[in-house]
Structure formats: C-alpha cells, structure tokens
C-alpha cells in the first residue's frame, strides 16, 4: 500500500487536475487494505468523455511507476450528490 500511495499521490492527482477533474477526497481502509477516492468532473463533455481522454493520453501512459500495477481489482461506482459539497 505504501508504494502505491507514494506513486499515486505524486502523479495521479496533479495529472487528473490538468485534465479538469476535481478531487473530493481519498482514503485508505486499513482493515481491508483498500483505497477509495472520489473524483468529479463538471465539463460540458461529461465525465465519461473526460475520463476516456485522460486514459488515452500520452501523459497517463507515461506514469512511472504506474500506480495501477499494485491494484488487484478496480470498482467504479457513480454517485449522485444529494447535498452540495462544502
């Protein structure tokens, strides 16, 4: 987890922000060795288009070390806000 967090925090948030994403938070569930993060995108093209653009970018391909190498499974969940963020 420590290697993943080091690679992820140094690379992913700055790059995602460059692509217009906003971070609402990131957490580690210590008991399960899980990582959870909430990401948003408010651009006119929508989250899916922005996410595809991010993953297709040469910037994303150049991440080294690639944090994804430490992931066993990935689950994406769409959330709908019922209260505004602070």
C-alpha positions as CSV (number, residue, x, y, z in Angstrom):
1,X,0.0,0.0,0.0
2,X,2.8,2.4,0.8
3,X,4.4,2.0,-2.6
4,X,1.0,2.5,-4.3
5,X,0.2,5.6,-2.2
6,X,3.6,7.2,-3.0
7,X,3.2,6.7,-6.7
8,X,-0.5,7.6,-6.8
9,X,-0.2,10.8,-4.7
10,X,2.8,12.1,-6.6
11,X,1.3,11.6,-10.0
12,X,-2.4,11.0,-10.3
13,X,-4.0,14.0,-8.6
14,X,-1.8,16.6,-10.5
15,X,-2.5,14.9,-13.8
16,X,-6.2,14.4,-13.2
17,X,-6.4,18.1,-12.3
18,X,-4.7,19.1,-15.5
19,X,-7.5,17.2,-17.3
20,X,-10.2,19.2,-15.5
21,X,-11.0,16.7,-12.7
22,X,-11.6,17.7,-9.1
23,X,-10.8,15.6,-6.0
24,X,-13.4,15.3,-3.2
25,X,-11.2,13.0,-1.2
26,X,-9.1,9.9,-1.0
27,X,-9.0,7.4,1.9
28,X,-7.3,4.1,2.9
29,X,-9.4,1.4,4.5
30,X,-6.7,-0.1,6.7
31,X,-8.5,-3.2,7.8
32,X,-9.1,-4.3,4.2
33,X,-6.0,-2.8,2.5
34,X,-8.4,-0.8,0.2
35,X,-8.1,2.6,-1.4
36,X,-11.1,4.7,-2.1
37,X,-11.2,8.1,-3.9
38,X,-14.0,10.4,-5.1
39,X,-13.4,12.3,-8.3
40,X,-15.7,14.8,-10.1
41,X,-15.8,16.4,-13.4
42,X,-18.1,19.3,-14.4
43,X,-17.1,19.9,-18.0
44,X,-19.6,20.2,-20.8
45,X,-18.4,16.9,-22.4
46,X,-19.3,14.9,-19.3
47,X,-17.3,12.6,-17.1
48,X,-17.1,9.6,-19.5
49,X,-15.5,11.6,-22.3
50,X,-13.1,13.3,-20.0
51,X,-12.1,10.0,-18.4
52,X,-11.6,8.4,-21.8
53,X,-9.4,11.4,-22.9
54,X,-7.4,11.0,-19.7
55,X,-6.7,7.3,-20.1
56,X,-5.9,7.7,-23.8
57,X,-3.4,10.4,-23.1
58,X,0.3,10.0,-23.5
59,X,0.6,11.7,-20.1
60,X,-1.3,8.8,-18.5
61,X,0.8,6.3,-20.4
62,X,4.0,7.9,-19.1
63,X,3.2,7.5,-15.4
64,X,6.2,5.8,-13.8
65,X,5.8,3.8,-11.8
66,X,2.3,3.2,-12.9
67,X,0.1,3.0,-9.7
68,X,-2.2,0.6,-11.4
69,X,0.4,-2.2,-11.1
70,X,-0.5,-2.5,-7.4
71,X,-4.2,-2.9,-7.9
72,X,-5.8,-6.3,-7.7
73,X,-9.3,-5.1,-8.6
74,X,-10.9,-1.9,-9.6
75,X,-14.5,-0.9,-9.0
76,X,-16.1,2.2,-10.4
77,X,-19.3,3.5,-8.8
78,X,-21.3,6.5,-9.9
79,X,-22.6,8.7,-7.1
80,X,-25.3,11.3,-7.2
81,X,-25.0,14.2,-4.9
82,X,-27.9,15.0,-2.6
83,X,-26.1,17.8,-0.7
84,X,-23.7,20.3,-2.1
85,X,-20.0,20.0,-1.2
86,X,-18.6,22.5,1.3
